[in-house]
Amino acid sequence: MVRSKFLQSLRLIVFIIFFCAFSQLYYSRNYNFTEDFELILGEVSNLPATWVGTNSVDKNIPILILAGHADSQGLAGAGTPGEAVDKFGLSPMHPEISDELFWNLKLQESIVKLGKKKGLNIRSYDPATRNIDDPNDPRTNWSVGRKFAKSGGYAIEIHFDAYGKYGVGSGLIPPFSESPNKIDESIAEIFGRFPVLYRGGLGAPRREIRILEIGKLEGLLEKNLRNLKTRQKTIQLISNEVVQAFINGTT
């Protein structure tokens, strides 16, 4: 009996070793990079959404880019770990934050950098403190974004959606009590759109902060992000689309 248990344990260990090795190879092998944005993006939200952004926007409108979950690590709203970590057992991109936040921060930086080059009045905010229990704390994304929006700016929070059946796909969630504008429409034409009252009305849109779900953190999108040979190209490709949507919505 002791020998039988030993063999069962040995088989399990060998299986785990091979599974982890296969998973690492699956996410790190040299993929040929494709510039097919729709293919990389994956599923787009197909939830019923009838809103259309028609309000004009000043071309010099201040734009604030927020990284979703930047202030809620270790809390219930830390963001998705992604398919690679949660399903295939790969190591997180950073041991202290969710993979979603890791990519949110990378994309936030890239969008702002490119936006400035294109002449946009764009900036970012990072609370730096990763665990803020009170959502109304003045340091949170929500508090800073709400203040920015009330002063006439355009605040948007970047997210990646959950993988598999837990997520919906890419798309924009517009503000709760403000009519969508032409930037909202421009982004929605590229990424898709969520209903205004998605999940009963989320905290950010209730504070006039848009939410942009880039796509599910899975499949080709996540593989291209994790692969060192395609990572920067993928981030740049997404950033180009976001920045171009801003430009299209203000001209």
N, C-alpha and C positions, 0 to 999 in steps of 0.2 A: 504493500500500500504506500509505503514511504517513497519507493521508487516511482510508482505511478504518479504521485503528486509532484515529484521532482521533474518528471518528464513533461507533465502538463505545464508546470511553471516555465520550463525551458522553452517549450513551444510558444508560450505566450510572449516570452522575452524576445525570441527570434522574430516573431510576427511584428512586435512593436518596433524593433530595430529596422526591419525591412520597410514597414509602413512609413516610418519617419524619414528614412533615406529616400523612398519614392516621392514623398511629399516635398522634400527639399528640392529634389531634382525637378519635379513638376513645376515648381514656382521659380526656379532660378536658371533653367536651361536657356540657351540663346534663341529666343523667339525672333523671327523677322518682324520688325516694327511696321505696323500699318498706320497710315494716316487717315484711315476710314473712321471718322469720329463716331458715327452712329454704331459701328461695330464694336468699338471700344466701350462706348457708353452703356451698351446693353439695353435692358428693359426700360421703357419710358412709362410713366404713370398713365394708366388708362381709366383712372377714377373719373366719374362725371364732374366736370368743371365747366361752367358756362361763362365765367367772367372774361372780360376783354379789357385790356389796358388801353385807354384812350386819352387820358389826361397828358397834356404836353409837359415836358420837363426842360428846364433851363440847361443849356449845354455846359454851364459851369457849376452845376449842382454839386455840393460836397457829397462824396460817396465814402461810406465807412464799411470796411470788410471785417467781419468777425469770424473767428474760427469756432464752430460749434463744439460745445462741451469743454471749452478751455478752462472753465471755472468749476467743473463738477466731476473731476476724477476722484475715484474712491467713493462716489455717491451713486445713487440709483441711476442718474443720467450721465454715465461716463461715455456713452457712445458704443457703437458696435465693435466687437473685437475683429470682425471680418471672417470670411470663410476660411482663410488660410490658418488662422489661429484656432478658431472655435471648432472647425470641422476636420481639418487635416493635421492639427497639432503642431504647427510651426511656431517658432518663438515669436513673441511680439516684436514690433519694430523698435519699441522702447519699453523697458521694464516697468516704468512708472506711469505710463499713460496708455489709453486704448489706441489701437491701430487707427481708428477713425480720427481721433484727435491728431495723431501723428501726421496723417495725410491732410487734414484740415489746415494745419499750421503751414505745411509745405505749400499748399495751394494758395493760402492767404498771402503768403510772402510773394509768390510768383505773380499773382493777379495785381497786387499793388505796384510791384516793380514795373511790370509791363504797362499798367495803366498810366503811371507817371510818364513813361516814355512816350505814350500816345497823347499826352497833354490833358489827361483827366485830372480833376480835382479829387484825388483819391488818397485814402489813408487807411491804416489798420489800427486795431486796438487788441492788446493781449493783457489780461488781468494779471498774468505771471503767477499769482497764487492759484493753484490748481484745485483747491477744495474750499469753496465758499458755501456754507450751509444755507444762508439766507438769500433767496433769489432777488430780494430787493436791496441787498447790500450795494452801496454805490459803486463798488468795484466790479460787479458782474457784467457780463455781456449785455444782459437785458437792461440793466440800469443805464449803462453808457449808451447803448443803442437807442433806448427810448428817449433819452435827453437829446441825442443827436437828431433823431427823427422829428422831435417836437420843434427843434430849431430850424427845420426846413431841409435837413439833409436826407440822403437815401441810405438807410442802414440795411445791410443784408448779411445773413449768417450762413456760412458754408458748411455743408454736411455731406456725408456719404451714407446711403441708406443701408439697412441691414440686409444680409444675404438671404438667398432662398425664399421660402414662404413667409419669412418674417418681414421682408421689405416689399416695397411697391415698385420702386424704380426711380428714375430721374424726374425732376420737375420743380417748379417754383410754387411755393405757398405764399400767396400775397398777404398784405396786412389786413387785419380784422375789420377795422372801422374806417379805413381810408380807401377811396376808389383807386383801383390799380392804374398805373400810369404807363407811358409808352416804353419805359425801360422794362417794367414788368412784362409787358407784351413781347418785347424783343427777346428777353430771356426765355419766356415760355415757348416761343416759336422754335427755339433751339433745343431746349431741355424738356419741354412738356410742362403740364400744369396740374396742380393739385387743387381740390376744392378749397374755398376760403375757410370753411368750417371743418377741415380735416381733423379727425379725432376730437370733434367738439370745439375746436379752436385752441391752438397751441399757445404756449406762453409768449414766445417771441412775436408772432403775428398780432397777438393782443396788445403788444407794446409798440406796434407799427414797425416791427423789424421783419423784413422778408426772410424766408428760409429757402435756400437753394439746395436741393438734393442732387448731387452730382451724378449719382448712379449707385447701384448696389455694389457693396464692397465684396466682389466675388469675380470669378471667371477671368476673362481676358483683361478687364479693367484692373483687377487686383494683381494679376500676374505681371502686367506691364509696369505697375507701380513698384512691385517688389524686385523686379529684375533690374540690376544696376545698369544694364546696357540699354534699357528702354525707359527707365524711370523719369529722367529729366525731360525726354521728348514727350512723354505722356502728360506730365505736369504742364509743360509748355503748350501742348495741344489744347488742353482743357482751358488753360488761362487765356489763350488766344480767343477762344469762343466766348468766354465770359466778358472779356474786355471789349470785343467787337460788339457784343449785345449792348453794352453800356453806350458805346459810340453810336450805334444804330438808333438807340432809343432817345438820344439827345440831339439828333440832327433832323 
